[in-house]
Amino acid sequence: MRSQLLDRYPSVADLRNRARRQIPFFAWEYLDSGTGRDDGAERNTDSMRKVTLTPRFMRGEMTAETETELFGQKYAAPFGVAPVGLTGLMWPEAENILAKAAAKFRIPYSLSTVATQSPETIGPLADGMGWFQLYPPRDPGVRRDLLDRVKAAGFTTLLVTADVPTGSTRERQRRAGVTVPPKMTPLMIYRCMVRPEWSLATLMAGSPRFKGVAKYASGADLQNMTAFIGTGLGGTLDWKYLEELRNEWDGPIVIKGIMSAADAKDALSFGAEGIGVSNHGARQCDGTPAAIDVLPGIAEMIDGRASIIFDSGIRTGLDICRALALGADFVLCGRAFMYGVAALGQRGGEHVADMLMTDFANNMVQLGCRNVAELRETYGDKGLPVLK
């Protein structure tokens, strides 16, 4: 089965093509779109492809050692699953699928505050590999309760979302009729009918709901949950808020969404264990630089004083190599994993993890790198190999 899947879908691009045919149009547009004209999303992937790494040869027999330690915990590879909101829209119980895959491959899975499964459900499935992405609650009592739940469910690392100061326009989603709750128009019903596998799986699992925040909404229906998300989360993040958060969370904190050396310097002064270099997959502002383009400058400023977690534009194992070579300590992949689940359902999470792991290890050997430490040295200041 593994060989057959790799032969049929050997890349994330292949999974993306299948996902587009597998899920309804509105779900596809939610997954695939950025914002504005999608220039930022294209910039992320285009800039990534332009990064070249100079290989070293004649280094004898080599086996890539991918194991990585981060925040005192060992992972099988220096990448994991990025958080995605409204995950169940792309495939029912997608969080469960990805958490189980992460546990099997011993890589982190990041659950969003606005995912469609609760921390209590996903934490045990992740088996110690769980990270949690926090959209900062406005109410301190809600924040403390949510953090207590997350900690009790076994999540180890907190990703604090800095790059969503307000909602974005996301024109493609608007044109596709993406609304929460959904409006069941004749067109919407037709789009579900022509995707019978998705529709049947959704009927069996139930309509997506924001189960993680359900207890804080004024009612149990999706409309009330959505209203709480709109008014109760985000828009308040500043350094004072982070100081309060630091007193309530005793694990590593990654400030996610840093795109400038100035913000990275402030995050370092705050004492964040991790700097999350990301432009949110270019889903917030269409005019931001590609995340990979700002990574080297931020890495130079950080100079090893905190761990750099990179996401935005990762589609291949080679992309993971590129990000690590340019200064990241760890990489998160969002759309890559979601394309896999949308394309293959239950098999998608493990297939993407397996595919990226294989491609990453292969490219390490192609570059002449036995381990991640050597990989970070392949790029150098001028794109020249500096391996000792």
C-alpha positions as CSV (number, residue, x, y, z in Angstrom):
1,M,0.0,0.0,0.0
2,R,2.8,2.4,0.9
3,S,4.6,1.8,-2.4
4,Q,1.4,2.2,-4.4
5,L,0.5,5.5,-2.8
6,L,4.0,6.9,-3.3
7,D,3.9,5.8,-7.0
8,R,0.5,7.4,-7.5
9,Y,1.0,10.5,-5.4
10,P,4.7,11.1,-5.1
11,S,4.4,14.8,-4.3
12,V,2.3,17.3,-2.5
13,A,1.4,18.8,-5.9
14,D,-0.2,15.4,-6.9
15,L,-2.2,15.5,-3.7
16,R,-3.3,19.1,-4.3
17,N,-4.6,18.1,-7.7
18,R,-6.6,15.2,-6.3
19,A,-7.9,17.2,-3.4
20,R,-9.3,19.8,-5.8
21,R,-11.4,17.0,-7.4
22,Q,-12.3,15.3,-4.0
23,I,-13.8,18.1,-1.9
24,P,-16.5,20.7,-2.6
25,F,-15.6,23.9,-4.3
26,F,-16.2,26.0,-1.2
27,A,-14.0,23.7,0.9
28,W,-11.3,23.8,-1.7
29,E,-11.3,27.6,-1.9
30,Y,-11.0,27.8,1.9
31,L,-8.0,25.5,1.9
32,D,-6.1,26.8,-1.2
33,S,-6.7,30.5,-1.1
34,G,-4.7,33.4,0.3
35,T,-6.1,36.9,0.3
36,G,-6.3,39.7,-2.2
37,R,-5.1,38.5,-5.6
38,D,-3.1,35.6,-4.0
39,D,0.2,37.3,-4.9
40,G,1.5,36.7,-1.4
41,A,0.7,33.0,-1.5
42,E,2.4,32.7,-4.9
43,R,5.4,34.7,-3.6
44,N,5.9,32.2,-0.8
45,T,6.2,29.3,-3.1
46,D,8.1,31.1,-5.9
47,S,10.7,32.5,-3.5
48,M,11.1,29.1,-1.9
49,R,11.9,27.5,-5.3
50,K,14.6,30.2,-6.0
51,V,16.6,29.1,-3.0
52,T,19.5,26.9,-4.2
53,L,21.9,24.9,-2.0
54,T,25.3,23.8,-3.2
55,P,26.0,20.1,-2.5
56,R,29.2,18.5,-1.4
57,F,30.2,15.1,-2.8
58,M,32.7,12.3,-2.2
59,R,31.9,12.1,1.4
60,G,31.6,8.3,1.5
61,E,28.7,6.2,2.5
62,M,26.0,8.4,4.1
63,T,22.8,7.9,6.1
64,A,20.8,11.0,7.0
65,E,20.2,11.4,10.7
66,T,16.9,13.3,10.9
67,E,16.2,13.2,14.7
68,T,16.0,16.7,16.2
69,E,15.7,18.0,19.7
70,L,13.6,21.1,20.3
71,F,12.6,22.6,23.7
72,G,14.0,19.5,25.4
73,Q,12.0,17.0,23.5
74,K,13.2,14.7,20.7
75,Y,11.4,14.5,17.4
76,A,12.0,12.1,14.5
77,A,12.5,15.0,12.1
78,P,12.8,18.8,12.2
79,F,9.3,19.3,10.9
80,G,5.7,19.0,12.0
81,V,2.1,19.8,11.2
82,A,1.1,23.5,11.3
83,P,-2.2,24.6,12.9
84,V,-5.2,25.1,10.5
85,G,-8.5,26.5,11.5
86,L,-11.9,25.0,10.5
87,T,-10.1,21.9,9.6
88,G,-13.1,19.6,9.5
89,L,-14.4,21.6,6.5
90,M,-11.7,20.2,4.3
91,W,-12.2,16.6,5.6
92,P,-14.3,15.4,8.6
93,E,-12.2,14.7,11.7
94,A,-9.0,15.8,9.9
95,E,-7.5,16.7,13.3
96,N,-7.8,13.1,14.5
97,I,-6.2,11.8,11.3
98,L,-3.2,14.2,11.6
99,A,-2.7,13.8,15.3
100,K,-2.5,10.0,14.9
101,A,-0.1,10.4,12.0
102,A,2.1,12.8,14.1
103,A,2.1,10.3,17.0
104,K,3.1,7.4,14.7
105,F,5.9,9.4,13.0
106,R,6.9,11.2,16.2
107,I,6.6,14.7,14.9
108,P,4.5,17.5,16.4
109,Y,0.9,18.2,15.5
110,S,-0.4,21.7,16.2
111,L,-4.1,22.1,17.1
112,S,-5.7,25.5,16.5
113,T,-8.0,27.2,19.0
114,V,-10.5,27.4,16.1
115,A,-10.1,23.8,14.9
116,T,-13.2,21.5,14.8
117,Q,-12.0,19.1,17.5
118,S,-11.4,19.8,21.2
119,P,-8.0,19.6,23.0
120,E,-9.4,16.9,25.2
121,T,-10.0,14.7,22.1
122,I,-6.8,15.5,20.2
123,G,-4.2,15.6,23.0
124,P,-4.3,11.9,23.8
125,L,-4.3,11.0,20.1
126,A,-1.1,13.1,19.6
127,D,0.6,11.0,22.4
128,G,2.9,13.8,23.6
129,M,3.4,15.3,20.2
130,G,0.8,18.0,20.6
131,W,1.4,21.7,20.3
132,F,-1.4,24.3,20.7
133,Q,-2.0,27.4,18.7
134,L,-3.6,30.1,20.8
135,Y,-5.8,32.8,19.3
136,P,-5.6,35.1,22.4
137,P,-9.0,35.2,24.3
138,R,-10.0,38.7,25.4
139,D,-11.4,37.4,28.7
140,P,-8.6,36.4,31.1
141,G,-10.9,33.8,32.7
142,V,-11.5,32.1,29.4
143,R,-7.7,32.2,28.6
144,R,-6.8,30.6,31.9
145,D,-9.4,27.9,31.6
146,L,-8.4,27.1,28.0
147,L,-4.7,26.9,28.9
148,D,-5.6,24.6,31.8
149,R,-7.5,22.3,29.5
150,V,-4.7,22.3,26.9
151,K,-2.1,21.5,29.6
152,A,-4.2,18.7,31.1
153,A,-4.7,17.2,27.6
154,G,-1.0,16.8,27.2
155,F,0.0,19.7,24.9
156,T,3.6,20.8,25.5
157,T,4.2,23.9,23.4
158,L,2.2,27.1,22.9
159,L,2.1,28.9,19.6
160,V,0.7,32.4,20.2
161,T,-0.7,33.8,17.0
162,A,0.5,37.4,16.5
163,D,-0.2,37.8,12.8
164,V,-4.1,38.0,12.9
165,P,-4.8,41.4,14.3
166,T,-8.1,41.3,12.5
167,G,-9.9,39.2,9.9
168,S,-8.8,39.4,6.3
169,T,-10.8,39.8,3.1
170,R,-10.1,36.5,1.4
171,E,-11.9,37.3,-1.8
172,R,-11.7,33.8,-3.2
173,Q,-13.6,32.5,-0.2
174,R,-16.2,35.2,-0.5
175,R,-16.8,34.4,-4.1
176,A,-17.1,30.7,-3.3
177,G,-19.7,31.3,-0.7
178,V,-17.6,30.2,2.3
179,T,-19.7,31.3,5.4
180,V,-19.9,30.0,9.0
181,P,-22.5,28.8,9.5
182,P,-22.9,27.7,5.9
183,K,-25.8,28.9,3.8
184,M,-27.5,25.9,2.2
185,T,-28.3,27.4,-1.2
186,P,-29.1,25.2,-4.2
187,L,-25.6,25.8,-5.5
188,M,-24.1,24.7,-2.2
189,I,-26.2,21.5,-2.2
190,Y,-25.1,20.8,-5.7
191,R,-21.5,21.2,-4.9
192,C,-21.8,18.7,-2.1
193,M,-23.7,16.2,-4.3
194,V,-20.9,16.1,-6.9
195,R,-18.4,15.2,-4.1
196,P,-20.2,12.2,-2.7
197,E,-17.2,10.8,-0.7
198,W,-16.8,14.0,1.2
199,S,-20.5,14.4,1.7
200,L,-21.0,10.9,3.1
201,A,-18.0,11.3,5.5
202,T,-19.4,14.6,6.6
203,L,-22.9,13.2,7.2
204,M,-21.4,10.4,9.3
205,A,-19.2,12.7,11.3
206,G,-21.6,15.6,11.6
207,S,-21.3,19.2,10.5
208,P,-18.0,20.9,11.5
209,R,-18.2,22.8,14.8
210,F,-15.7,24.7,16.8
211,K,-15.6,22.2,19.7
212,G,-12.6,23.7,21.4
213,V,-14.5,26.9,22.2
214,A,-18.0,25.5,22.5
215,K,-18.1,25.9,26.3
216,Y,-17.4,29.6,26.1
217,A,-20.1,30.5,23.5
218,S,-23.6,31.6,24.6
219,G,-25.2,28.6,22.9
220,A,-24.2,25.2,21.5
221,D,-25.0,25.9,17.8
222,L,-22.4,26.9,15.2
223,Q,-23.7,30.5,14.9
224,N,-23.1,31.2,18.6
225,M,-19.6,29.6,18.4
226,T,-18.8,31.8,15.4
227,A,-20.0,34.9,17.2
228,F,-17.8,34.1,20.2
229,I,-14.8,33.7,17.9
230,G,-15.5,37.0,16.2
231,T,-15.8,38.9,19.5
232,G,-14.0,36.8,22.1
233,L,-10.7,36.0,20.4
234,G,-7.9,38.1,19.1
235,G,-7.3,41.8,18.6
236,T,-5.8,42.3,22.0
237,L,-2.3,40.9,21.7
238,D,0.5,43.1,23.0
239,W,3.6,42.6,25.3
240,K,1.5,43.2,28.5
241,Y,-0.8,40.4,27.4
242,L,2.1,38.1,26.7
243,E,3.5,38.8,30.2
244,E,0.2,37.7,31.7
245,L,0.3,34.6,29.4
246,R,3.8,33.8,30.6
247,N,2.6,33.6,34.2
248,E,-0.1,31.2,33.2
249,W,1.8,28.8,30.9
250,D,4.9,27.0,32.2
251,G,5.9,25.4,28.9
252,P,7.7,26.8,25.8
253,I,6.1,29.8,24.1
254,V,6.5,30.4,20.4
255,I,5.4,33.8,19.1
256,K,4.0,32.9,15.7
257,G,3.8,35.4,12.8
258,I,7.1,37.3,13.1
259,M,8.2,38.9,9.9
260,S,10.6,41.7,10.9
261,A,13.9,41.7,12.8
262,A,12.5,44.4,15.0
263,D,9.6,42.2,16.2
264,A,12.0,39.3,16.6
265,K,14.2,41.5,18.8
266,D,11.3,42.4,21.0
267,A,10.2,38.7,21.2
268,L,13.7,37.8,22.3
269,S,13.6,40.5,25.0
270,F,10.3,39.1,26.2
271,G,12.0,35.8,26.6
272,A,10.1,33.7,24.1
273,E,11.7,30.3,23.6
274,G,10.6,30.3,20.0
275,I,10.3,32.8,17.2
276,G,7.7,31.8,14.6
277,V,8.7,33.2,11.2
278,S,5.5,33.1,9.2
279,N,3.2,35.3,7.1
280,H,0.2,33.0,7.9
281,G,0.5,31.4,4.5
282,A,-0.2,34.8,3.0
283,R,-3.9,34.5,4.1
284,Q,-3.9,37.9,6.0
285,C,-2.1,40.5,3.9
286,D,-1.3,40.1,0.2
287,G,1.6,42.5,0.3
288,T,3.9,40.8,2.8
289,P,7.3,39.6,1.7
290,A,7.7,35.8,1.3
291,A,8.5,34.3,4.7
292,I,11.6,32.6,3.3
293,D,13.0,36.0,2.2
294,V,12.9,37.5,5.7
295,L,14.2,34.3,7.5
296,P,18.0,34.9,7.0
297,G,17.9,38.4,8.5
298,I,15.8,37.3,11.5
299,A,18.1,34.3,12.0
300,E,21.2,36.5,12.0
301,M,19.6,38.8,14.6
302,I,18.5,36.0,16.8
303,D,21.9,34.3,16.6
304,G,20.9,31.1,18.4
305,R,19.4,32.9,21.4
306,A,15.9,31.4,20.7
307,S,14.7,28.6,18.4
308,I,13.3,29.7,15.0
309,I,10.1,27.9,13.9
310,F,9.4,28.5,10.2
311,D,6.3,28.0,8.1
312,S,4.7,29.4,4.9
313,G,5.4,27.9,1.5
314,I,6.7,24.5,2.5
315,R,5.7,21.8,0.0
316,T,8.6,19.4,-0.2
317,G,11.4,17.8,1.8
318,L,13.8,20.0,-0.2
319,D,11.8,23.1,1.0
320,I,12.4,21.9,4.6
321,C,16.1,21.7,3.8
322,R,16.0,25.2,2.4
323,A,14.4,26.7,5.4
324,L,16.8,24.9,7.8
325,A,19.8,26.0,5.7
326,L,18.6,29.6,5.9
327,G,18.4,29.7,9.6
328,A,15.3,27.8,10.9
329,D,15.6,25.3,13.6
330,F,12.3,23.6,12.9
331,V,9.6,23.8,10.1
332,L,5.8,23.5,10.2
333,C,3.8,22.5,7.2
334,G,0.1,23.4,6.9
335,R,-1.4,23.1,3.4
336,A,0.9,20.2,2.5
337,F,-0.8,18.0,5.2
338,M,-4.2,19.3,4.5
339,Y,-3.9,18.6,0.8
340,G,-3.1,15.0,1.8
341,V,-6.1,14.6,4.1
342,A,-8.4,16.3,1.6
343,A,-7.1,14.0,-1.2
344,L,-6.9,10.6,0.7
345,G,-8.9,10.9,3.8
346,Q,-7.8,8.6,6.6
347,R,-4.6,7.7,4.6
348,G,-3.6,11.3,3.9
349,G,-1.8,12.2,7.2
350,E,0.5,9.3,7.2
351,H,1.2,9.5,3.5
352,V,2.3,13.1,3.7
353,A,4.5,12.5,6.8
354,D,6.1,9.5,5.1
355,M,6.6,11.4,1.8
356,L,8.1,14.4,3.4
357,M,10.3,12.3,5.7
358,T,11.6,10.3,2.7
359,D,12.2,13.4,0.5
360,F,13.8,15.3,3.3
361,A,16.3,12.5,4.1
362,N,17.0,11.9,0.4
363,N,17.8,15.6,-0.1
364,M,20.1,15.7,2.9
365,V,22.2,12.9,1.4
366,Q,22.1,14.6,-2.0
367,L,23.5,17.7,-0.4
368,G,26.2,15.8,1.5
369,C,24.7,16.3,4.9
370,R,24.7,13.6,7.5
371,N,22.6,15.5,10.0
372,V,20.6,18.6,10.5
373,A,23.6,20.5,12.0
374,E,25.6,20.0,8.8
375,L,22.5,21.0,6.7
376,R,22.4,24.4,8.4
377,E,26.0,25.0,7.1
378,T,25.4,24.2,3.4
379,Y,24.2,27.7,2.4
380,G,26.6,30.0,4.0
381,D,26.7,33.8,3.6
382,K,27.0,33.7,-0.2
383,G,25.3,30.5,-1.2
384,L,28.6,28.5,-1.0
385,P,29.2,25.3,0.9
386,V,30.9,25.8,4.2
387,L,30.9,22.2,5.4
388,K,34.0,21.3,7.4
